[in-house]
Amino acid sequence: MQEPLPHQQTTVIPPHMYGLPGVGFGGYAAGLLARCFEGGPVKVSFRRPLPLGTAVEVRAAEEGTYEIADAEGTFARAQASGTLPPPPSIPTWEDALRAEKEHSLADTPFYTPDCFGCGMGRAPGDGLRQNISALPEQEMVATTWRPDPALSPGRASLPAEHVWGALDCPAGWTCHLFSAAPRGTVTAYLAAEVLRPVVPGEEYVSFAWKISHSGRKYVAGSALATRDGELCAHAESLWLSPATRAE
């Protein structure tokens, strides 16, 4: 079981922990807040861009909720969530390998090589290095994934921050590929449940699928499964595209 966080502490999101330049990686921050709960699904809503390399507070907020905040207010707030829908299917290891070979997204304009979650330009242990690739016939994205032991030195399993982080980018890619979400689309909330430990060095399939799209709102599901198809974690996230002047 993941070691819980104290109900109030000062922390710093490390400077290398970003997806968009200069902004704290949402999945990492969400996983940090999820550690305040004893288990079950947790929903994290994002209010402001998360700072890097700056002290912030992880603290209890309104009854039953926790937040990352500073003197100016809340960056993200977490609460217990309802039941999350399971994935419609789990891609096989072979599906994910084929996607990487035939439909890797690393050469597309949407790709950010130094993203903590999906940037393959990161050194092993400096990022999650998920090579997100398309499975067009299933309207999914998927990748094989072996979390580097350097992500979790001296521990038998990945911390919640990295498990939640692995659920973030695949959902964003799904919104872009299958709902035409534009660049600049950001996570409004991420709700997830971790079902079993994710072990460094072992083999997993990371994948995501479209749930819905309406106007500026894009909803996607994402998940992690073992190579043999056992579900380890799953999530639902809402993404918002930038508002136009007319809006």
MARBA-3410 file (N, C-alpha, C, O; in Angstrom, 1 decimal):
247
0.8,-1.2,0.0,0.0,0.0,0.0,0.9,1.2,0.0,1.9,1.3,0.7 ~ 0.5,2.3,-0.7,1.2,3.5,-0.8,1.2,4.2,0.5,0.2,4.4,1.2 ~ 2.4,4.6,1.0,2.6,5.4,2.2,1.8,6.7,2.1,2.0,7.5,1.2 ~ 0.8,6.9,3.1,0.1,8.2,3.0,0.9,9.4,3.3,1.9,9.3,4.0 ~ 0.5,10.5,2.8,1.1,11.8,3.1,0.5,12.3,4.4,-0.7,12.0,4.7
1.3,13.1,5.2,0.7,13.8,6.3,-0.4,14.8,5.8,-0.3,15.1,4.6 ~ -1.3,15.1,6.6,-2.4,16.0,6.2,-2.0,17.4,5.9,-2.8,18.2,5.4 ~ -0.8,17.8,6.3,-0.2,19.1,5.9,1.3,18.9,5.8,1.9,18.5,6.7 ~ 1.8,19.4,4.7,3.3,19.4,4.5,3.6,20.4,3.4,2.8,20.7,2.5 ~ 4.8,20.8,3.4,5.4,21.6,2.4,6.1,20.7,1.4,6.9,19.9,1.8
5.9,21.0,0.1,6.6,20.2,-0.9,7.0,21.1,-2.1,6.5,22.2,-2.2 ~ 7.8,20.5,-3.0,8.2,21.2,-4.2,8.1,20.3,-5.3,8.5,19.2,-5.3 ~ 7.4,20.7,-6.4,7.4,19.9,-7.6,8.7,20.1,-8.3,9.0,21.3,-8.7 ~ 9.5,19.1,-8.5,10.8,19.2,-9.1,10.8,19.9,-10.4,9.9,19.7,-11.2 ~ 11.9,20.7,-10.7,11.9,21.5,-11.9,11.8,20.7,-13.2,11.4,21.2,-14.2
12.2,19.4,-13.2,12.1,18.6,-14.4,10.8,17.9,-14.6,10.6,17.2,-15.6 ~ 9.8,18.1,-13.7,8.6,17.4,-13.7,7.5,18.2,-14.4,6.6,18.7,-13.8 ~ 7.7,18.3,-15.7,6.7,19.1,-16.5,6.3,18.4,-17.8,7.1,17.5,-18.3 ~ 5.2,18.8,-18.3,4.7,18.4,-19.6,4.9,19.5,-20.6,5.7,19.5,-21.5 ~ 4.1,20.6,-20.3,4.3,21.9,-21.0,5.4,22.6,-20.3,5.5,22.5,-19.0
6.3,23.3,-21.0,7.4,24.0,-20.4,7.0,24.9,-19.2,6.1,25.8,-19.4 ~ 7.6,24.8,-18.1,7.4,25.7,-17.0,6.2,25.4,-16.1,5.9,26.1,-15.2 ~ 5.4,24.3,-16.5,4.2,24.0,-15.7,4.3,22.6,-15.1,4.7,21.7,-15.8 ~ 4.0,22.5,-13.8,4.1,21.2,-13.1,3.2,20.2,-13.8,2.1,20.5,-14.2 ~ 3.7,19.0,-13.9,3.0,17.8,-14.5,1.8,17.5,-13.7,1.9,17.1,-12.6
0.6,17.5,-14.4,-0.6,17.3,-13.6,-0.8,16.0,-13.0,-1.2,15.9,-11.9 ~ -0.4,14.9,-13.8,-0.5,13.6,-13.2,0.3,13.4,-12.0,-0.1,12.7,-11.0 ~ 1.5,14.0,-11.9,2.4,13.9,-10.8,1.7,14.5,-9.6,1.6,14.0,-8.5 ~ 1.2,15.8,-9.8,0.6,16.5,-8.7,-0.7,15.8,-8.2,-1.0,15.7,-7.0 ~ -1.5,15.2,-9.1,-2.7,14.5,-8.7,-2.4,13.3,-7.9,-3.0,13.0,-6.9
-1.3,12.5,-8.3,-0.9,11.4,-7.5,-0.4,11.7,-6.1,-0.6,11.0,-5.2 ~ 0.2,12.9,-6.0,0.6,13.4,-4.7,-0.6,13.6,-3.8,-0.5,13.2,-2.6 ~ -1.6,14.2,-4.3,-2.8,14.4,-3.6,-3.5,13.1,-3.3,-4.1,12.9,-2.2 ~ -3.5,12.1,-4.2,-4.2,10.9,-4.0,-3.6,10.1,-2.8,-4.3,9.3,-2.1 ~ -2.4,10.4,-2.4,-1.7,9.7,-1.3,-2.3,10.2,0.1,-2.1,9.6,1.1
-3.2,11.3,0.0,-3.8,11.7,1.2,-5.0,10.9,1.6,-5.6,11.0,2.7 ~ -5.4,10.0,0.7,-6.6,9.1,0.9,-6.2,7.7,1.1,-5.1,7.3,0.7 ~ -7.0,6.9,1.8,-6.6,5.6,2.2,-6.8,4.6,1.1,-6.4,3.4,1.2 ~ -7.5,4.9,0.0,-7.8,4.0,-1.1,-9.1,4.4,-1.8,-9.7,5.4,-1.5 ~ -9.4,3.7,-2.9,-10.6,3.9,-3.6,-10.3,5.0,-4.7,-9.2,5.6,-4.7
-11.3,5.3,-5.6,-11.1,6.3,-6.6,-11.0,7.7,-6.0,-11.7,8.0,-5.0 ~ -10.2,8.5,-6.6,-10.0,9.9,-6.1,-10.0,10.8,-7.4,-9.5,10.4,-8.4 ~ -10.7,11.9,-7.2,-10.8,12.9,-8.3,-10.0,14.2,-7.9,-10.2,14.7,-6.9 ~ -9.2,14.6,-8.8,-8.4,15.8,-8.6,-8.7,16.8,-9.7,-8.6,16.5,-10.9 ~ -9.2,18.0,-9.2,-9.5,19.1,-10.1,-8.4,20.1,-10.1,-7.9,20.5,-9.1
-8.1,20.7,-11.3,-7.0,21.6,-11.4,-7.6,23.0,-11.6,-8.5,23.3,-12.4 ~ -7.1,24.0,-10.8,-7.6,25.3,-10.8,-6.6,26.3,-11.5,-7.0,27.2,-12.1 ~ -5.3,26.1,-11.2,-4.3,27.0,-11.8,-3.1,26.2,-12.2,-2.9,25.1,-11.7 ~ -2.3,26.7,-13.1,-1.0,26.0,-13.5,-0.1,25.8,-12.3,0.0,26.7,-11.5 ~ 0.4,24.6,-12.1,1.3,24.3,-11.0,2.7,24.8,-11.2,3.3,24.6,-12.2
3.2,25.4,-10.2,4.6,26.0,-10.3,5.7,24.9,-10.1,5.4,23.9,-9.5 ~ 6.8,25.1,-10.7,7.9,24.2,-10.6,9.0,24.8,-9.7,9.3,26.0,-9.7 ~ 9.6,24.0,-8.8,10.7,24.4,-8.0,10.4,25.4,-7.0,11.3,26.1,-6.4 ~ 9.1,25.5,-6.6,8.6,26.5,-5.6,7.9,25.8,-4.5,7.1,24.9,-4.8 ~ 8.1,26.2,-3.3,7.4,25.5,-2.2,5.9,25.8,-2.2,5.5,26.9,-2.4
5.1,24.7,-2.1,3.7,24.8,-2.0,3.2,23.9,-0.9,4.0,23.1,-0.4 ~ 2.0,24.1,-0.4,1.4,23.3,0.7,0.5,22.2,0.1,-0.3,22.4,-0.7 ~ 0.7,21.0,0.7,-0.3,19.9,0.5,-1.1,19.9,1.9,-0.4,19.6,2.9 ~ -2.4,20.2,1.8,-3.1,20.4,3.1,-4.5,20.0,3.0,-5.1,19.9,1.9 ~ -5.1,19.7,4.2,-6.6,19.4,4.2,-7.3,20.7,3.9,-6.8,21.8,4.3
-8.4,20.6,3.2,-9.2,21.8,2.8,-10.6,21.7,3.4,-10.7,21.4,4.6 ~ -11.6,21.8,2.6,-13.0,21.6,3.1,-13.1,20.2,3.5,-12.3,19.3,3.1 ~ -14.2,19.8,4.2,-14.3,18.5,4.7,-14.2,17.4,3.7,-14.9,17.4,2.7 ~ -13.2,16.5,4.0,-13.0,15.4,3.1,-12.2,15.7,1.8,-12.0,14.8,1.0 ~ -11.6,16.9,1.7,-10.9,17.3,0.5,-9.5,17.7,0.9,-9.2,18.1,2.1
-8.5,17.6,0.0,-7.2,18.0,0.2,-6.7,18.9,-1.0,-7.3,18.7,-2.1 ~ -5.8,19.7,-0.8,-5.4,20.6,-1.9,-3.9,20.9,-1.9,-3.2,20.8,-0.9 ~ -3.4,21.3,-3.1,-2.1,21.9,-3.2,-2.4,23.4,-3.4,-3.1,23.8,-4.3 ~ -1.7,24.2,-2.6,-2.0,25.6,-2.6,-0.8,26.4,-2.1,0.1,25.9,-1.6 ~ -0.9,27.7,-2.3,0.0,28.7,-1.8,-0.8,29.9,-1.2,-2.0,29.7,-1.0
-0.1,31.0,-0.9,-0.8,32.1,-0.2,-1.9,32.7,-1.1,-2.8,33.4,-0.6 ~ -1.8,32.5,-2.4,-2.7,33.1,-3.3,-3.9,32.2,-3.6,-4.9,32.6,-4.3 ~ -3.9,31.0,-3.2,-5.1,30.1,-3.4,-4.7,28.7,-3.8,-3.6,28.3,-3.7 ~ -5.7,28.0,-4.4,-5.6,26.6,-4.7,-5.1,26.4,-6.1,-5.5,27.0,-7.0 ~ -4.1,25.4,-6.2,-3.7,24.9,-7.5,-4.5,23.7,-8.0,-4.9,23.6,-9.1
-4.7,22.8,-7.1,-5.5,21.5,-7.4,-6.1,21.1,-6.1,-5.6,21.2,-5.0 ~ -7.3,20.5,-6.2,-8.0,20.0,-5.1,-8.5,18.5,-5.3,-9.0,18.2,-6.5 ~ -8.5,17.7,-4.3,-8.8,16.3,-4.5,-9.9,15.9,-3.5,-10.0,16.4,-2.4 ~ -10.8,15.0,-4.0,-11.9,14.4,-3.2,-12.1,13.0,-3.6,-11.7,12.6,-4.7 ~ -12.8,12.2,-2.7,-13.1,10.9,-3.1,-14.1,10.9,-4.3,-14.9,11.8,-4.4
-13.9,9.9,-5.2,-14.7,9.9,-6.4,-15.6,8.7,-6.4,-15.4,7.7,-5.7 ~ -16.6,8.8,-7.3,-17.5,7.6,-7.5,-16.8,6.6,-8.3,-15.6,6.7,-8.7 ~ -17.5,5.5,-8.6,-17.0,4.4,-9.4,-16.6,4.8,-10.8,-17.3,5.6,-11.4 ~ -15.4,4.4,-11.2,-14.9,4.8,-12.6,-15.3,3.7,-13.6,-15.2,2.5,-13.2 ~ -15.6,4.0,-14.8,-16.0,3.0,-15.8,-14.7,2.2,-16.2,-13.6,2.8,-16.3
-14.9,0.9,-16.4,-13.7,0.1,-16.8,-13.4,0.4,-18.3,-14.3,0.9,-19.0 ~ -12.2,0.0,-18.7,-11.9,0.2,-20.2,-12.8,-0.7,-21.0,-13.2,-1.8,-20.6 ~ -13.1,-0.3,-22.2,-13.9,-1.1,-23.1,-13.3,-2.4,-23.5,-13.9,-3.4,-23.8 ~ -11.9,-2.4,-23.6,-11.1,-3.6,-23.8,-9.7,-3.2,-23.4,-9.4,-2.1,-23.2 ~ -8.9,-4.3,-23.3,-7.5,-4.1,-22.9,-6.6,-4.5,-24.1,-6.6,-5.7,-24.5
-5.9,-3.6,-24.7,-5.0,-4.0,-25.8,-4.0,-5.1,-25.4,-3.5,-5.0,-24.2 ~ -3.7,-6.0,-26.2,-2.6,-7.0,-25.9,-1.2,-6.4,-26.0,-1.1,-5.3,-26.6 ~ -0.3,-7.1,-25.5,1.1,-6.6,-25.6,1.5,-6.5,-27.1,2.2,-5.6,-27.5 ~ 1.0,-7.5,-27.9,1.3,-7.5,-29.3,0.6,-6.3,-30.0,1.2,-5.7,-30.9 ~ -0.6,-6.0,-29.6,-1.3,-4.8,-30.1,-0.4,-3.5,-29.9,-0.2,-2.7,-30.9
0.1,-3.4,-28.7,0.9,-2.2,-28.4,2.2,-2.2,-29.1,2.6,-1.1,-29.6 ~ 2.9,-3.3,-29.3,4.1,-3.4,-30.1,3.8,-3.0,-31.5,4.6,-2.3,-32.1 ~ 2.7,-3.5,-32.1,2.4,-3.2,-33.5,2.1,-1.7,-33.6,2.5,-1.1,-34.6 ~ 1.4,-1.1,-32.6,1.2,0.3,-32.7,2.5,1.1,-32.7,2.6,2.1,-33.4 ~ 3.4,0.7,-31.8,4.7,1.4,-31.8,5.4,1.3,-33.1,6.1,2.3,-33.5
5.3,0.2,-33.8,6.0,0.0,-35.0,5.4,0.7,-36.2,6.1,1.3,-37.0 ~ 4.0,0.8,-36.2,3.3,1.3,-37.4,2.8,2.7,-37.2,2.6,3.4,-38.2 ~ 2.5,3.1,-35.9,1.8,4.4,-35.7,2.4,5.1,-34.5,1.6,5.7,-33.8 ~ 3.7,5.2,-34.4,4.3,6.0,-33.3,3.9,7.4,-33.5,3.9,7.9,-34.6 ~ 3.7,8.1,-32.4,3.3,9.5,-32.5,4.4,10.5,-32.2,4.3,11.7,-32.2
5.6,9.9,-32.1,6.8,10.7,-31.7,7.2,11.7,-32.8,8.0,12.6,-32.5 ~ 6.8,11.5,-34.1,7.2,12.4,-35.1,6.1,13.4,-35.6,6.2,14.0,-36.6 ~ 5.0,13.5,-34.8,3.9,14.3,-35.1,4.1,15.7,-34.5,4.8,15.8,-33.5 ~ 3.5,16.8,-35.0,3.6,18.1,-34.5,3.1,18.3,-33.1,3.6,19.2,-32.4 ~ 2.2,17.5,-32.6,1.7,17.6,-31.3,2.7,17.1,-30.2,2.5,17.4,-29.0
3.7,16.4,-30.7,4.6,15.7,-29.7,5.6,16.7,-29.1,6.1,17.6,-29.7 ~ 5.8,16.5,-27.8,6.8,17.3,-27.0,7.9,16.3,-26.5,7.7,15.6,-25.6 ~ 9.1,16.4,-27.1,10.1,15.4,-26.8,10.6,15.4,-25.3,11.0,14.3,-24.8 ~ 10.4,16.5,-24.6,10.9,16.5,-23.2,9.7,16.5,-22.2,9.9,16.7,-21.0 ~ 8.5,16.1,-22.6,7.4,15.9,-21.7,7.8,14.8,-20.7,8.3,13.8,-21.1
7.5,15.0,-19.4,7.8,14.0,-18.4,7.1,12.7,-18.7,7.6,11.7,-18.4 ~ 5.9,12.8,-19.2,5.1,11.6,-19.4,5.4,10.8,-20.6,5.6,9.6,-20.6 ~ 5.4,11.5,-21.8,5.5,10.8,-23.0,6.7,11.2,-23.9,6.9,10.7,-25.0 ~ 7.6,12.0,-23.4,8.7,12.5,-24.1,9.8,11.4,-24.1,10.4,11.1,-23.1 ~ 10.1,10.9,-25.3,11.2,9.9,-25.5,12.6,10.6,-25.5,13.6,9.9,-25.6
12.6,11.9,-25.5,13.9,12.6,-25.4,14.4,12.6,-24.0,15.6,13.0,-23.8 ~ 13.6,12.2,-23.0,14.1,12.2,-21.6,15.0,11.0,-21.5,14.9,9.9,-22.1 ~ 16.0,11.1,-20.6,16.9,10.0,-20.3,16.1,9.0,-19.4,15.2,9.4,-18.6 ~ 16.4,7.7,-19.4,15.8,6.7,-18.6,15.9,7.2,-17.1,17.0,7.5,-16.6 ~ 14.8,7.1,-16.4,14.7,7.6,-15.0,14.5,9.0,-14.8,14.1,9.5,-13.7
14.6,9.8,-15.9,14.3,11.3,-15.8,12.9,11.6,-16.3,12.4,12.7,-16.2 ~ 12.2,10.6,-16.8,10.8,10.7,-17.3,10.2,9.4,-17.4,10.9,8.3,-17.2 ~ 8.9,9.3,-17.6,8.2,8.0,-17.7,8.5,7.4,-19.1,8.4,6.1,-19.2 ~ 8.8,8.2,-20.1,9.1,7.7,-21.4,8.1,6.7,-22.0,8.4,5.5,-22.3 ~ 6.9,7.1,-22.1,5.8,6.3,-22.7,5.8,6.7,-24.2,5.4,7.8,-24.5
6.1,5.7,-25.0,6.1,5.9,-26.5,4.7,5.8,-27.0,4.3,4.8,-27.7 ~ 3.8,6.8,-26.7,2.4,6.7,-27.1,2.2,6.5,-28.6,2.8,7.3,-29.4 ~ 1.4,5.5,-29.0,1.2,5.2,-30.4,-0.2,4.9,-30.7,-1.0,4.6,-29.7 ~ -0.7,5.0,-31.9,-2.1,4.9,-32.2,-2.5,3.5,-32.6,-1.8,2.8,-33.2 ~ -3.7,3.1,-32.1,-4.4,1.9,-32.6,-5.7,2.4,-33.3,-6.7,2.3,-32.7
-5.6,2.8,-34.5,-6.7,3.5,-35.2,-8.0,2.6,-35.2,-9.1,3.1,-35.1 ~ -7.8,1.3,-35.5,-8.9,0.5,-35.6,-9.7,0.3,-34.3,-10.9,-0.1,-34.4 ~ -9.1,0.5,-33.2,-9.7,0.4,-31.9,-10.1,1.8,-31.3,-10.6,1.9,-30.2 ~ -9.7,2.9,-32.0,-9.8,4.2,-31.5,-9.2,4.3,-30.1,-9.8,4.8,-29.2 ~ -8.0,3.9,-30.1,-7.2,3.9,-28.8,-5.8,4.4,-29.1,-5.3,4.3,-30.3
-5.1,4.8,-28.1,-3.6,4.9,-28.1,-3.1,3.8,-27.2,-3.8,3.4,-26.2 ~ -1.9,3.4,-27.4,-1.3,2.3,-26.5,0.2,2.4,-26.7,0.8,2.9,-27.7 ~ 0.9,1.8,-25.7,2.3,1.6,-25.7,2.7,0.5,-24.8,2.1,0.3,-23.7 ~ 3.8,-0.2,-25.1,4.4,-1.1,-24.1,5.2,-0.1,-23.1,5.7,0.9,-23.5 ~ 5.3,-0.6,-21.9,6.0,0.3,-20.9,6.7,-0.5,-19.8,6.1,-1.4,-19.2
8.0,-0.2,-19.6,8.7,-0.8,-18.5,9.2,0.3,-17.7,10.3,0.9,-18.0 ~ 8.5,0.7,-16.6,9.0,1.8,-15.8,10.4,1.6,-15.2,10.7,0.5,-14.7 ~ 11.3,2.5,-15.5,12.7,2.4,-15.1,12.8,2.4,-13.6,12.2,3.2,-12.9 ~ 13.6,1.5,-13.0,13.8,1.4,-11.6,14.3,2.7,-11.0,14.1,3.0,-9.8 ~ 15.0,3.5,-11.8,15.5,4.8,-11.3,14.3,5.8,-10.9,14.6,6.8,-10.2
13.1,5.5,-11.4,12.0,6.3,-11.0,11.6,6.1,-9.6,10.9,6.9,-9.0 ~ 12.0,5.0,-9.0,11.5,4.6,-7.7,12.7,3.9,-6.9,12.6,2.7,-6.5 ~ 13.8,4.6,-6.7,15.0,3.9,-6.1,14.7,3.4,-4.7,14.2,4.1,-3.9 ~ 15.1,2.1,-4.5,15.0,1.5,-3.2,13.6,1.1,-2.9,13.3,0.7,-1.7 ~ 12.6,1.2,-3.8,11.2,0.8,-3.5,10.8,-0.3,-4.4,11.2,-0.5,-5.5
9.8,-1.1,-3.8,9.3,-2.3,-4.6,8.3,-1.9,-5.6,8.0,-2.7,-6.5 ~ 7.7,-0.7,-5.5,6.6,-0.3,-6.4,6.7,1.2,-6.7,7.4,1.9,-5.9 ~ 6.1,1.6,-7.8,6.2,3.0,-8.1,5.3,3.8,-7.2,4.2,3.3,-6.7 ~ 5.7,5.0,-6.8,4.8,5.9,-6.0,3.6,6.3,-6.8,3.6,6.3,-8.0 ~ 2.5,6.7,-6.1,1.3,7.1,-6.7,1.5,8.2,-7.7,0.8,8.3,-8.7
2.5,9.1,-7.4,2.7,10.2,-8.4,3.1,9.7,-9.8,2.7,10.4,-10.8 ~ 3.8,8.6,-9.9,4.2,8.1,-11.2,3.1,7.3,-11.8,3.0,7.2,-13.0 ~ 2.4,6.5,-11.0,1.3,5.8,-11.6,0.2,6.7,-12.1,-0.2,6.5,-13.3 ~ -0.1,7.7,-11.4,-1.1,8.7,-11.9,-0.5,9.4,-13.1,-1.2,9.7,-14.1 ~ 0.8,9.7,-13.1,1.4,10.4,-14.2,1.3,9.6,-15.5,1.2,10.1,-16.6
1.4,8.2,-15.3,1.3,7.4,-16.5,-0.1,7.3,-17.1,-0.2,6.9,-18.2 ~ -1.1,7.8,-16.4,-2.5,7.9,-16.8,-2.8,9.2,-17.5,-3.9,9.3,-18.1 ~ -1.9,10.1,-17.5,-2.2,11.5,-17.9,-2.0,11.6,-19.5,-3.0,11.9,-20.2 ~ -0.8,11.5,-20.0,-0.5,11.8,-21.4,-1.4,10.9,-22.4,-1.8,11.4,-23.4 ~ -1.5,9.6,-22.1,-2.3,8.8,-23.0,-3.7,9.4,-23.3,-4.2,9.4,-24.4
-4.3,9.9,-22.2,-5.7,10.5,-22.4,-5.6,11.7,-23.3,-6.5,11.9,-24.1 ~ -4.6,12.6,-23.1,-4.5,13.8,-23.9,-4.3,13.4,-25.3,-4.8,14.1,-26.2 ~ -3.5,12.4,-25.6,-3.3,12.0,-27.0,-4.6,11.5,-27.6,-4.8,11.7,-28.8 ~ -5.4,10.8,-26.9,-6.6,10.3,-27.4,-7.6,11.4,-27.7,-8.2,11.4,-28.8 ~ -7.6,12.4,-26.9,-8.4,13.6,-27.2,-8.0,14.3,-28.5,-8.8,14.7,-29.3
-6.7,14.4,-28.7,-6.1,15.0,-29.9,-6.4,14.2,-31.1,-6.9,14.7,-32.1 ~ -6.2,12.8,-31.1,-6.3,12.0,-32.3,-7.7,11.7,-32.7,-8.0,11.8,-33.9 ~ -8.6,11.5,-31.7,-9.9,11.0,-32.0,-11.0,12.0,-31.8,-12.2,11.7,-32.1 ~ -10.7,13.2,-31.2,-11.7,14.3,-31.1,-11.2,15.6,-31.6,-11.8,16.6,-31.4 ~ -10.0,15.6,-32.2,-9.4,16.8,-32.8,-9.1,17.9,-31.7,-9.3,19.1,-32.1
-8.8,17.6,-30.5,-8.5,18.6,-29.5,-7.2,19.3,-29.9,-6.3,18.7,-30.3 ~ -7.3,20.7,-29.9,-6.1,21.4,-30.4,-5.0,21.5,-29.4,-5.2,21.2,-28.2 ~ -3.8,21.9,-29.8,-2.7,22.2,-28.9,-3.1,23.2,-27.9,-3.8,24.2,-28.3 ~ -2.7,23.1,-26.7,-3.1,24.0,-25.6,-4.2,23.4,-24.8,-4.6,24.1,-23.8 ~ -4.8,22.3,-25.2,-5.9,21.6,-24.4,-5.2,21.1,-23.1,-4.2,20.5,-23.2
-5.9,21.4,-22.0,-5.3,21.1,-20.7,-6.3,20.2,-19.9,-7.5,20.2,-20.1 ~ -5.7,19.6,-18.8,-6.5,18.7,-18.0,-7.3,19.6,-17.0,-6.7,20.4,-16.2 ~ -8.6,19.4,-16.9,-9.5,20.0,-15.9,-9.6,19.2,-14.7,-9.6,19.7,-13.6 ~ -9.8,17.9,-14.9,-9.7,17.0,-13.8,-9.2,15.6,-14.2,-9.3,15.2,-15.4 ~ -8.7,14.9,-13.3,-8.2,13.5,-13.4,-8.7,12.7,-12.3,-8.3,13.0,-11.1
-9.5,11.7,-12.5,-10.0,10.8,-11.5,-9.5,9.4,-11.8,-9.6,8.9,-12.9 ~ -8.9,8.8,-10.7,-8.2,7.5,-11.0,-8.3,6.6,-9.8,-8.6,7.1,-8.6 ~ -8.1,5.3,-10.0,-8.1,4.3,-8.9,-6.9,3.4,-9.3,-6.8,2.8,-10.4 ~ -6.1,3.2,-8.3,-5.0,2.2,-8.4,-5.4,0.9,-7.8,-5.8,0.8,-6.6 ~ -5.4,-0.2,-8.6,-5.9,-1.5,-8.2,-4.9,-2.4,-7.7,-5.2,-3.3,-6.8
-3.6,-2.3,-8.2,-2.6,-3.2,-7.7,-1.2,-2.4,-8.0,-1.2,-1.5,-8.8 ~ -0.2,-2.8,-7.3,1.1,-2.1,-7.4,1.6,-2.2,-8.8,1.5,-3.2,-9.5 ~ 2.3,-1.2,-9.2,3.1,-1.1,-10.5,4.5,-1.2,-10.1,5.1,-0.4,-9.4 ~ 5.2,-2.2,-10.6,6.5,-2.6,-10.2,7.6,-2.2,-11.2,7.5,-2.5,-12.4 ~ 8.6,-1.4,-10.8,9.6,-1.0,-11.7,10.3,-2.2,-12.4,10.5,-3.2,-11.8
10.6,-2.0,-13.7,11.2,-3.1,-14.5,10.3,-4.1,-15.1,10.7,-4.9,-15.9 ~ 9.1,-4.2,-14.6,8.1,-5.2,-15.2,7.4,-4.6,-16.4,7.5,-3.4,-16.6 ~ 6.8,-5.4,-17.1,6.2,-5.0,-18.4,4.7,-4.7,-18.3,3.9,-5.5,-17.8 ~ 4.3,-3.6,-18.9,2.9,-3.1,-18.8,2.5,-2.6,-20.2,3.3,-2.3,-21.0 ~ 1.2,-2.5,-20.3,0.6,-1.9,-21.5,-0.1,-0.6,-20.9,-1.0,-0.7,-20.1
0.2,0.5,-21.5,-0.4,1.8,-21.1,-1.3,2.2,-22.3,-0.9,2.1,-23.5 ~ -2.6,2.6,-22.0,-3.5,2.8,-23.1,-4.6,3.8,-22.7,-4.8,4.1,-21.6 ~ -5.3,4.3,-23.7,-6.4,5.3,-23.5,-7.4,5.2,-24.6,-7.1,4.8,-25.7 ~ -8.6,5.7,-24.3,-9.7,5.7,-25.3,-10.6,6.9,-25.1,-10.6,7.5,-24.0 ~ -11.3,7.3,-26.2,-12.2,8.4,-26.2,-13.5,8.0,-25.4,-14.0,6.9,-25.6
-14.0,8.9,-24.6,-15.3,8.7,-24.0,-16.4,9.7,-24.6,-17.4,9.2,-25.0 ~ -16.1,11.0,-24.7,-17.0,11.9,-25.3,-16.3,13.2,-25.6,-15.2,13.5,-25.2 ~ -17.1,14.0,-26.4,-16.6,15.3,-26.8,-17.8,16.2,-27.0,-18.7,15.9,-27.7 ~ -17.7,17.4,-26.4,-18.8,18.4,-26.6,-18.2,19.8,-26.5,-17.7,20.2,-25.4 ~ -18.1,20.5,-27.6,-17.6,21.9,-27.5,-16.1,21.8,-27.1,-15.3,21.2,-27.8
-15.8,22.6,-26.1,-14.4,22.7,-25.6,-14.1,21.5,-24.6,-12.9,21.4,-24.2 ~ -15.0,20.6,-24.4,-14.8,19.6,-23.4,-14.6,18.2,-24.0,-15.3,17.8,-24.9 ~ -13.5,17.6,-23.6,-13.1,16.3,-24.1,-12.9,15.3,-22.9,-12.2,15.7,-21.9 ~ -13.6,14.2,-22.9,-13.5,13.2,-21.8,-12.8,12.0,-22.4,-13.2,11.5,-23.4 ~ -11.8,11.5,-21.7,-11.1,10.3,-22.1,-10.9,9.3,-20.9,-10.9,9.8,-19.8
-10.7,8.1,-21.2,-10.3,7.1,-20.2,-8.9,6.7,-20.5,-8.5,6.7,-21.6 ~ -8.2,6.2,-19.5,-6.8,5.7,-19.6,-6.6,4.6,-18.6,-7.3,4.6,-17.5 ~ -5.6,3.8,-18.8,-5.4,2.7,-17.9,-4.0,2.1,-18.1,-3.3,2.3,-19.1 ~ -3.6,1.3,-17.1,-2.4,0.5,-17.1,-2.8,-0.9,-16.8,-3.6,-1.2,-16.0 ~ -2.2,-1.9,-17.6,-2.5,-3.3,-17.4,-1.1,-4.0,-17.5,-0.2,-3.6,-18.1
-1.1,-5.2,-16.8,0.1,-6.0,-17.0,0.2,-6.6,-18.4,-0.8,-6.5,-19.1 ~ 1.4,-7.1,-18.7,1.5,-7.7,-20.0,0.5,-8.8,-20.3,0.1,-9.1,-21.4 ~ 0.0,-9.5,-19.2,-0.9,-10.6,-19.3,-2.4,-10.1,-19.2,-3.3,-10.9,-19.3 ~ -2.6,-8.7,-19.2,-3.9,-8.2,-19.3,-4.6,-8.0,-18.0,-5.9,-7.7,-18.0 ~ -3.9,-8.0,-16.8,-4.6,-7.7,-15.6,-4.5,-6.1,-15.3,-3.5,-5.5,-15.5
-5.7,-5.6,-15.0,-5.8,-4.1,-14.9,-5.1,-3.7,-13.6,-5.4,-4.2,-12.5 ~ -4.2,-2.7,-13.7,-3.5,-2.2,-12.5,-4.1,-0.8,-12.0,-4.1,-0.6,-10.8 ~ -4.5,0.0,-13.0,-5.0,1.3,-12.6,-5.8,1.8,-13.8,-5.6,1.5,-15.0 ~ -6.9,2.6,-13.5,-7.7,3.2,-14.6,-8.2,4.6,-14.2,-8.2,4.9,-13.0 ~ -8.5,5.4,-15.2,-8.8,6.8,-14.9,-9.8,7.3,-15.9,-10.0,6.7,-17.0
-10.4,8.4,-15.5,-11.2,9.2,-16.4,-10.7,10.7,-16.3,-10.5,11.1,-15.1 ~ -10.6,11.4,-17.4,-10.2,12.8,-17.3,-11.0,13.7,-18.2,-11.4,13.2,-19.3 ~ -11.1,14.9,-17.8,-11.8,15.9,-18.6,-10.7,16.9,-19.0,-9.9,17.4,-18.2 ~ -10.7,17.2,-20.3,-9.7,18.1,-20.9,-10.5,19.3,-21.5,-11.5,19.1,-22.1 ~ -9.9,20.5,-21.4,-10.5,21.7,-21.9,-9.6,22.4,-22.9,-8.4,22.6,-22.7
-10.2,22.7,-24.1,-9.4,23.4,-25.1,-9.5,24.9,-24.8,-10.4,25.3,-24.1 ~ -8.5,25.7,-25.3,-8.5,27.2,-25.0,-9.8,27.8,-25.5,-10.3,27.4,-26.6 ~ -10.3,28.8,-24.8,-11.5,29.5,-25.2,-11.1,30.5,-26.3,-10.0,31.0,-26.4 ~ -12.1,30.7,-27.3,-11.9,31.7,-28.3,-12.4,33.0,-27.8,-13.1,33.1,-26.7 ~ -12.2,34.1,-28.5,-12.6,35.4,-28.1,-14.2,35.5,-28.0,-14.7,36.1,-27.1
-14.8,34.8,-28.9,-16.3,34.8,-28.9,-16.9,34.1,-27.6,-18.0,34.5,-27.2 ~ -16.1,33.2,-27.0,-16.6,32.5,-25.8,-16.2,33.3,-24.6,-16.6,32.9,-23.5
END
